[in-house]
Amino acid sequence: MHNETRAPLTYDASANRDPDGDTDGLMALPGVVGTAHGECAALPCIKVLVVQKAPELIRRIPSAIEGYAVEVIETGEIKTFER
């Protein structure tokens, strides 16, 4: 695991909002190819899929959203298959 410096926690779980609205901003970041809800250490979390775990991108992704931990996963490019 890299020693990653993450963006500070900027979301408040007490606001009782759905975190999906906050992932839209993540999708606007160059290098982010997707977001998903999942589990991290048996707890609900948000997964952010990135082409490459570049330090400058990691710094822009918060460590938590709405109180949910954020896990960054390097996936490479994601392409759709044609039918």
Secondary structure, 3 states (H helix, E strand, C coil): CCCCCCECCCCCHHHCCCCHHHHHHHHCCCCEEEEEEEEECCEEEEEEEECCCCHHHHCCCECEECCEEEEEEECCCCCCCCC
